[in-house]
């Protein structure tokens, strides 16, 4: 569970576009684009992919272009959001191409209704609500029927949990191997086999994931504070690393981030 929580801490959405679909009974098609998309039912009932969706139910999918649907109830309202998904979860875990997550609480339904009602009034609030909703869906994927197979190795999982718990620590391969109770050479080999990259490359990418989320969602936090939080001694070394591996300076990322687009259709 610590590993799951560490992954969730980096999940965030980028460049979202929203559409609120007011649907009447019959066959229709929902445009989902070539990125990630989230389909959420605010009111009514609709059949999409694996079966019927009721208020509060969500489908997370990617690269489908569009999906056929059959509206069951008059006045059905759906939220369709297309976005880029950032964070360690999609790198470390092979998320399915689509997953249906039934509403597990009244909170899910209220969150979707609030997001639909918020559109066009506050881009910041809409973005935060979407982050929350997507993170909740990804959490259900990670803790449900699709386990984190890539960290089944107990020693590697122990190392990942340590990095997630304290990303700013001065991690070394030796230190992580000791934490895992494995020799350095065996640990490095097993880590790469399980995760697909070296231990220190993962540490760096996890730090940059956390930093990117903070830069996009915490406008009052300085770049220097973000750098210290993720283990960089000063903002200059942090900015150099961020530009090298993310292709943009931290300050440029923050200033260029735009609010979500909103569309309504009937």
C-alpha positions, -999 to 999 in steps of 0.1 A, spaced: 0 0 0 29 24 7 41 19 -29 6 26 -42 4 58 -22 38 68 -35 26 64 -71 -6 83 -64 14 112 -50 27 119 -85 -4 115 -106 -18 146 -122 -35 156 -154 -23 181 -180 -39 202 -207 -75 190 -201 -104 198 -223 -139 193 -209 -172 186 -226 -206 182 -210 -229 160 -231 -266 163 -227 -279 130 -242 -313 116 -251 -322 79 -255 -307 61 -284 -274 53 -301 -246 79 -300 -209 82 -301 -186 99 -276 -154 116 -289 -125 106 -266 -95 117 -287 -61 101 -290 -50 109 -254 -64 97 -221 -101 103 -216 -124 101 -186 -161 95 -191 -183 102 -160 -220 100 -156 -235 129 -137 -271 120 -142 -290 92 -159 -279 59 -174 -258 50 -205 -243 18 -219 -206 22 -228 -180 -6 -236 -185 -31 -208 -221 -24 -199 -244 1 -182 -231 32 -163 -251 50 -137 -246 83 -119 -211 84 -104 -197 56 -126 -165 64 -145 -146 50 -175 -109 58 -179 -95 50 -213 -68 61 -238 -63 63 -275 -97 52 -285 -107 82 -307 -143 76 -299 -166 50 -283 -201 40 -292 -228 44 -265 -265 38 -260 -283 62 -238 -309 45 -217 -325 73 -197 -338 107 -210 -318 137 -198 -286 117 -193 -257 141 -185 -221 129 -191 -188 146 -185 -161 138 -211 -126 150 -204 -95 145 -226 -61 150 -210 -25 140 -207 -17 118 -178 15 124 -159 32 106 -130 49 74 -120 18 53 -121 17 51 -159 54 43 -161 57 17 -134 23 1 -139 8 -10 -172 -25 6 -169 -52 -10 -190 -64 7 -222 -98 11 -205 -112 4 -171 -147 9 -157 -148 21 -121 -182 19 -104 -191 47 -79 -182 33 -45 -195 62 -25 -218 92 -25 -186 113 -27 -179 101 -63 -213 112 -75 -210 145 -57 -175 151 -71 -187 146 -107 -217 168 -102 -195 195 -86 -171 193 -116 -199 196 -141 -214 226 -122 -179 242 -119 -170 243 -155 -167 277 -170 -165 294 -136 -130 285 -123 -103 268 -143 -82 263 -111 -110 246 -92 -119 225 -122 -83 213 -127 -80 204 -90 -113 185 -90 -102 166 -121 -69 157 -105 -88 143 -75 -112 123 -96 -85 108 -119 -63 100 -89 -92 82 -72 -98 62 -104 -62 53 -108 -61 42 -71 -90 19 -77 -71 4 -107 -39 -1 -87 -56 -17 -56 -83 -36 -75 -82 -64 -101 -50 -51 -118 -23 -54 -91 12 -39 -94 27 -69 -110 59 -50 -118 68 -46 -81 60 -82 -70 96 -85 -60 95 -79 -23 130 -64 -21 124 -40 -50 90 -31 -35 108 -22 -2 132 1 -20 103 18 -39 84 23 -7 115 39 9 120 63 -20 83 73 -20 83 79 17 114 102 16 121 113 -20 145 141 -8 169 116 9 204 112 -6 196 78 -21 224 56 -35 223 22 -50 242 8 -20 217 24 4 187 11 -14 202 -24 -16 208 -24 21 172 -13 27 161 -42 6 184 -67 22 199 -76 -12 235 -74 -25 242 -43 -46 247 -62 -78 216 -84 -73 195 -54 -63 205 -34 -94 197 -63 -117 164 -71 -100 153 -35 -98 159 -31 -136 140 -63 -143 110 -53 -122 108 -15 -130 125 -12 -164 151 13 -154 180 17 -130 174 26 -93 189 61 -95 171 69 -128 138 60 -110 147 82 -80 154 111 -104 121 106 -124 101 102 -92 115 135 -79 108 153 -111 72 138 -112 66 153 -77 82 186 -87 61 188 -119 29 182 -99 39 209 -73 48 234 -100 14 229 -117 -8 227 -87 9 249 -61 12 284 -77 23 300 -44 52 276 -38 85 289 -50 108 269 -74 134 269 -46 110 254 -22 100 227 -47 137 220 -53 144 215 -16 113 193 -12 125 168 -38 161 166 -28 180 193 -47 205 214 -29 196 246 -48 172 258 -74 199 261 -100 208 224 -101 171 215 -99 163 238 -129 192 223 -149 180 187 -142 144 196 -149 152 212 -182 174 184 -193 149 156 -186 116 174 -191 126 198 -219 115 230 -202 126 251 -172 105 249 -141 95 286 -143 86 282 -180 64 252 -172 45 271 -145 40 302 -166 29 283 -197 4 261 -180 -31 272 -192 -65 265 -178 -88 238 -192 -110 244 -222 -147 239 -218 -173 228 -243 -210 221 -240 -231 202 -264 -267 192 -266 
